[in-house]
């Protein structure tokens, strides 16, 4: 309730209030709730159920994201290992080609046609 709405209700006599020595008004909560019933701030069961379902779904999705993150890291590590193996095999093949001397061609000259 706004202060203005309470003042109007007091002036109209709908709510009784007592004035304190400092000039402020004192309203008994029971008197206030007689005219203005308290607002239920408790969520409805359906809202609680939806909230719980949303929390459950959020938790499930967070776990899935974490698992996918771990899987991604594993795949990246395997990819890096395969790249390293590939590079080692390439280097080994390159060295083999550089050091390979075909038999029977030691002194032969290569002619271009």
C-alpha positions as a Markdown table, in Angstrom:
| # | Residue | x | y | z |
|---|---|---|---|---|
| 1 | Unk | 0.0 | 0.0 | 0.0 |
| 2 | Unk | 1.2 | 3.5 | -0.7 |
| 3 | Unk | 1.4 | 6.1 | 2.0 |
| 4 | Unk | -1.2 | 8.3 | 0.2 |
| 5 | Unk | -3.7 | 5.3 | 0.0 |
| 6 | Unk | -3.3 | 4.7 | 3.7 |
| 7 | Unk | -3.8 | 8.4 | 4.6 |
| 8 | Unk | -7.0 | 8.5 | 2.5 |
| 9 | Unk | -8.3 | 5.3 | 4.2 |
| 10 | Unk | -7.6 | 6.8 | 7.6 |
| 11 | Unk | -9.3 | 10.1 | 6.8 |
| 12 | Unk | -12.4 | 8.3 | 5.5 |
| 13 | Unk | -12.5 | 6.2 | 8.6 |
| 14 | Unk | -12.0 | 2.9 | 6.9 |
| 15 | Unk | -8.9 | 2.2 | 9.1 |
| 16 | Unk | -8.3 | 3.4 | 12.6 |
| 17 | Unk | -4.9 | 4.8 | 13.6 |
| 18 | Unk | -3.4 | 6.5 | 16.6 |
| 19 | Unk | -1.1 | 9.5 | 16.4 |
| 20 | Unk | 2.2 | 9.2 | 18.2 |
| 21 | Unk | 3.9 | 12.1 | 20.1 |
| 22 | Unk | 6.2 | 12.7 | 17.1 |
| 23 | Unk | 3.2 | 13.1 | 14.8 |
| 24 | Unk | 3.5 | 9.8 | 13.0 |
| 25 | Unk | 0.6 | 7.4 | 12.8 |
| 26 | Unk | 0.5 | 4.0 | 14.3 |
| 27 | Unk | -1.7 | 1.4 | 12.6 |
| 28 | Unk | -2.3 | -2.0 | 14.2 |
| 29 | Unk | -1.5 | -4.7 | 11.6 |
| 30 | Unk | -4.8 | -6.5 | 12.4 |
| 31 | Unk | -6.6 | -3.3 | 11.5 |
| 32 | Unk | -4.7 | -2.9 | 8.3 |
| 33 | Unk | -5.3 | -6.5 | 7.3 |
| 34 | Unk | -9.0 | -6.1 | 8.1 |
| 35 | Unk | -9.4 | -3.6 | 5.3 |
| 36 | Unk | -6.5 | -4.8 | 3.1 |
| 37 | Unk | -6.0 | -8.5 | 3.3 |
| 38 | Unk | -2.4 | -9.5 | 3.2 |
| 39 | Unk | -1.0 | -10.4 | -0.2 |
| 40 | Unk | 0.1 | -14.1 | -0.4 |
| 41 | Unk | 3.7 | -14.0 | -1.3 |
| 42 | Unk | 4.0 | -17.8 | -1.2 |
| 43 | Unk | 4.2 | -19.2 | -4.7 |
| 44 | Unk | 1.3 | -21.4 | -5.9 |
| 45 | Unk | 2.0 | -25.1 | -6.1 |
| 46 | Unk | 2.0 | -25.0 | -9.9 |
| 47 | Unk | 4.6 | -22.2 | -9.8 |
| 48 | Unk | 6.7 | -24.2 | -7.3 |
| 49 | Unk | 6.4 | -27.2 | -9.6 |
| 50 | Unk | 7.5 | -25.2 | -12.7 |
| 51 | Unk | 10.3 | -23.6 | -10.7 |
| 52 | Unk | 11.5 | -27.1 | -9.5 |
| 53 | Unk | 11.3 | -28.4 | -13.1 |
| 54 | Unk | 13.2 | -25.5 | -14.4 |
| 55 | Unk | 15.9 | -26.0 | -11.7 |
| 56 | Unk | 16.1 | -29.7 | -12.5 |
| 57 | Unk | 16.4 | -29.0 | -16.3 |
| 58 | Unk | 19.1 | -26.3 | -15.6 |
| 59 | Unk | 21.0 | -28.8 | -13.5 |
| 60 | Unk | 20.7 | -31.5 | -16.1 |
| 61 | Unk | 21.9 | -29.1 | -18.9 |
| 62 | Unk | 24.8 | -27.8 | -16.8 |
| 63 | Unk | 25.9 | -31.4 | -16.2 |
| 64 | Unk | 25.6 | -32.1 | -20.0 |
| 65 | Unk | 27.6 | -29.0 | -20.8 |
| 66 | Unk | 30.3 | -30.1 | -18.4 |
| 67 | Unk | 30.4 | -33.6 | -19.9 |
| 68 | Unk | 30.6 | -32.2 | -23.4 |
| 69 | Unk | 33.4 | -29.9 | -22.3 |
| 70 | Unk | 35.4 | -32.8 | -21.0 |
| 71 | Unk | 34.7 | -34.8 | -24.2 |
| 72 | Unk | 35.8 | -31.8 | -26.3 |
| 73 | Unk | 39.1 | -31.6 | -24.3 |
| 74 | Unk | 39.7 | -35.4 | -24.8 |
| 75 | Unk | 39.0 | -35.1 | -28.6 |
| 76 | Unk | 41.4 | -32.1 | -28.8 |
| 77 | Unk | 44.1 | -34.1 | -27.0 |
| 78 | Unk | 43.7 | -37.0 | -29.3 |
| 79 | Unk | 43.8 | -34.7 | -32.3 |
| 80 | Unk | 47.0 | -33.2 | -31.1 |
| 81 | Unk | 48.5 | -36.6 | -30.6 |
| 82 | Unk | 47.5 | -37.7 | -34.1 |
| 83 | Unk | 49.0 | -34.5 | -35.6 |
| 84 | Unk | 52.3 | -35.1 | -33.7 |
| 85 | Unk | 52.4 | -38.7 | -35.0 |
| 86 | Unk | 51.6 | -37.5 | -38.5 |
| 87 | Unk | 54.4 | -34.9 | -38.4 |
| 88 | Unk | 56.9 | -37.6 | -37.1 |
| 89 | Unk | 55.9 | -39.9 | -40.0 |
| 90 | Unk | 56.3 | -37.1 | -42.5 |
| 91 | Unk | 59.8 | -36.3 | -41.2 |
| 92 | Unk | 60.8 | -39.9 | -41.2 |
| 93 | Unk | 59.5 | -40.3 | -44.8 |
| 94 | Unk | 61.3 | -37.1 | -45.9 |
| 95 | Unk | 64.6 | -38.3 | -44.4 |
| 96 | Unk | 64.2 | -41.7 | -46.0 |
| 97 | Unk | 63.7 | -40.1 | -49.4 |
| 98 | Unk | 66.8 | -37.8 | -49.0 |
| 99 | Unk | 69.0 | -40.7 | -48.0 |
| 100 | Unk | 67.7 | -43.3 | -50.4 |
| 101 | Unk | 70.0 | -44.1 | -53.3 |
| 102 | Unk | 68.4 | -46.3 | -56.0 |
| 103 | Unk | 70.6 | -49.3 | -56.9 |
| 104 | Unk | 72.2 | -49.1 | -60.4 |
| 105 | Unk | 71.9 | -45.3 | -60.6 |
| 106 | Unk | 74.9 | -44.3 | -58.6 |
| 107 | Unk | 76.9 | -43.0 | -61.5 |
| 108 | Unk | 74.2 | -42.5 | -64.0 |
| 109 | Unk | 73.3 | -39.1 | -65.3 |
| 110 | Unk | 69.8 | -38.0 | -65.6 |
| 111 | Unk | 68.9 | -36.7 | -69.0 |
| 112 | Unk | 66.0 | -34.5 | -69.6 |
| 113 | Unk | 64.1 | -35.1 | -72.8 |
